[in-house]
Amino acid sequence: MSAHSLKDRLSQPGLVIAPGVFDMVSLRLADTFGFDALYMTGFGTVASHMGLPDAGLATYADMVGRVSAMAGMARTPLIADGDTGYGGLLNVRHTVQGYEAAGAAAIQLEDQEFPKKCGHTPGRRVIPMEDMVRKIRVAADARRSKDFLIIARTDARTTLGLDEALRRAEAYAKAGADILFVESPESEEEMRTIGRTFHQPLLANMVEGGRTPVLSRQDLESIGYKLAIFPITAMLAAVQAMKTVYEGFQQHGSSTATQVPLMPFADLTRLMGFEDVWAFEKRYVET
């Protein structure tokens, strides 16, 4: 599906749910469910692709390749984390154009200092608001199509307070952002304040164990959110399951005692596209 389809969906009633995907297996699996969007999580992608923390260590080159691979395979519109734009204004232009060419439907840009830190973690610092306004203007001008959406994230709430975060989000909207992302509100009432303040589409970041309450679809809709991302839920579940399996190997020396539900091997081969390989071989290879 195209970026246009995501823009159209956001103009329709109802909350858009975008589960996090972090590698090609999670991408292929999530893509089978018919979601309106998927979210390429920076935390999860850096962790799975590089084995490193989401702390400004990944470069544009590291990430745009992941965007291209995921967007190229997905039928579902992909929202991609673009961190701070990987540098100054020229880097922001290059990043936006690269992500758009790679097939993403939207890019998320944030106002943190470099090196950035993962949201919901301590020590995040933000650049001056005016500097981020210029980044958003560059991003909006750099895209080739208005269907490619700019998500402006502010991390100001944690260090500078909610009022400053609201002030920044308003400025970013005026600069050309399509979706506003006020990161890390710390209560449902703060989330409701955000919902009352803006008419532009709002993004809620639902991180289990993070600083923001994880709310139901109904509550998010009533507050006024239009898009909800769940960046690491699937990754948390997958890593916990793998941990349990590996502990079982260590304790029992076999998988016979595992209590973790396993996908049938036939289903996994089907998910990964082996049926197409077998059909190809039957037509062209077998005699």
C-alpha angles and dihedrals in degrees: 000000000000135000086252090063091055092049090050092048092053089056091057128080121274139048118291111225115207113183118203121257121192108173139012095273093053089044093053092046097047090046090065095063101069098241118169091235143358126217120223098212117215092208093051098039094050090046096049098037099039107014090234137118120264093253106125094285097116116084131212089259091053093052105037089059089056091048091052093048095047099040090044092057102036126090088195121080110262124220108202130203109234097179110207094336089268097270141339131345095290089051090051091054091048092048095049093048091045095050091046092049089047089061105258117150094211140007127215117215125184137201099230125129117253124290090045125206131217114271116258090032124106128257100044115154127188133219121237112289092239091058092054091046088058090049092053091048090051091047093050092048094044098058117096095214132037086220088072101088129220116215112196115203126191122197093187096110096078098051105019103030137250097286091058091046090053092048091052095047090053091051092049091051090053089049091059109275114152097200128029122218115189101188125217107005104181103215141025089251090057089051090052090051089054090049092051093048102057139048094189118095110282128210123215118203109211109197117169107228092014132119097270125073113251105232135190123261090253094053093047091051093048091051091053105255117149101186129035122191123196098193104175108016094103092042092052090051093046095048092047090051091048091048090054092048093049091048088053091053090050094048102037105020091229144057092243094099099044117130094191114111108245127207109239110259090234090057092051093051089050092050092051093052103254092140089066090050092051092048090050092050092048091054102040110016109036117079 
